Amino acid sequence: MTVPSIGRYRWTICALLFFATTVNYLDRQVLSLLAPELSREFGWSNTDYANITAVFQFVYAISMLFAGRIIDKLGTKWGYIWAIIIWSIGAIIHAYAVAMGHAANNVLALVGIAAVPASVIGFMFARAVLAFGEAGNFPAAIKATAEYFPKKERSFATGIFNSGANVGAILAPLTVPWIATVWDWQTAFILVGAIGFFWMVLWGIFYEKPEKQHRLSAAELQYINSDAAEETVARQPAQVSFSWFKLLGYRQTWAFTLGKFLTDGVWWFFLFWLPKYLGEQYGLKGTELMLPLAILYSMTMFGSIGGGAFPMYFINRGHNAYDGRMRAMLIIALFPLVVLLAQPLGHLTFWVPVLLIGVGASAHQAWSANIFTTVSDMFPKHAVASVVGIGGMAGGMGGVVVSKIGGWLFDYYGAQGQISTGYAIMFSFCAVAYLIAWSLMKLLVPRYRPIQDL
């Protein structure tokens, strides 16, 4: 652990990353919490809702590929600022989605294209803007973590800031239904979206590169750069002219990419579909969703922080950072198997699936804290955001696949009065995805192999 005399300013940066990630997940979850109400108001089917969420995931996926490169070019400070400006605007314009949809249909009519339901096309546009901005969060946060933390602390720091996703997921059901009840659903989007501008001011004040950070002590800067491999890289001139194709030539890139593709969709499913699941299976709506969702996402905080610290158990016993992380990830991958019991035991009370899915979601956050850190284990700092962007794109595409299949399954089985079968199929995938992902990652990179030629 950190020696007190070294200094702790790096944890201030970690706190800012935590705050940004909290806002990130608050903004993206407003729609899912209002989905039952909006579906009734606008007559959306599960397929309509799946299409709206899939637009977010598709644009997020494509944007992740470019976000990493943009942040590597702009630098962490300004890349993050532009990301949060765009996603905060995207969050706010959801309140005007129907008006935007009518305007879009007027344009489509001029070119002879049939109108799309205004609410659907309007929310698709708003989700696309939100996704484009939000894609910058994790590449920027992982890059900042690589800048401010030595390798042995990175998964713990990542676990802490990544727990902001859980806090955002907790705060959203505690606030959004209440705001919508007291005012209206438009106000919920506006108020939550505006929080990002406050964070932007704090980031502008407190963040600077470590070597330029006057608040950082010389001892803490030396500690941050204490990894021998990182010192070697630091003495070499920074080279950022590498291409995506070069990155795709490394097995390490593919290990991260496949791991994200197979598992990110699970988290997207839990985030976007759980309110609808509890509504369709148990009749919960509005403020009735507040307590079960808050408890479920509270559980995920333990996974994010505990999972981030878990590899230290193996590292302290002589394993290198990557091997220790992979051992921890194998154990973490076993916990989602309990989600297989969510439907068979769900007839007892809605608390059974809530708690079992909470274990699975908690395991995902533990997994996420570690899979992100495998990138900074193996790639030099100036390439981290680009690799995270490639993997993030794959994760977003995995989310598109999961949402589209889920929407189709729920409409298909719902029409037969067997919607629980659709959820059973989806929960089965969520349970086994991590073991499949770990096996492929281990096959591609069986032992620690850092990249030295970028």
Buried (B, 14 or more C-beta within 10 A) or exposed (E): EEEEEBBEBBBBBBBBBBBBBBBBBBBBBBBBBBBBBBBEEBEBEBBBBBBBBBBBBBBBBBBBBBBBBBBBEBBBBBBBBBBBBBBBBBBBBBBBBBEBBBBBBEEBEEEEEEEBBBBBBBBBBBBBBBBBBBBBBBBBBBBBBBBBBBBBBBBBBBBBBBBBBBBBBBBBBBBBBBBBEEEEBBEBBBBBBEBBBEBBEBBEEBBBEBEEBEEBBEEBBEBBBEBEEBEEBEEEEEEEEBEBEBBEEBBBBBBBBBBBBBBBBBBBBBBBBBBBBBBBBBEBBBBBBBBBBBBBBBBBBBBBBBBBBBBBEBBEEEBBBBBBBBBBBBBBBEBBBBBBBBBEEBEEEBBBBBBBBBBBBBBBBBBBBBBBBBBBBBBBBBBBBBBBBBBBBBBBBBBBBBBBBBBBBBBBBBEEEEBBBBBBBBBBBBBBBBBBBBBBBBEBBEEBEBBEEB
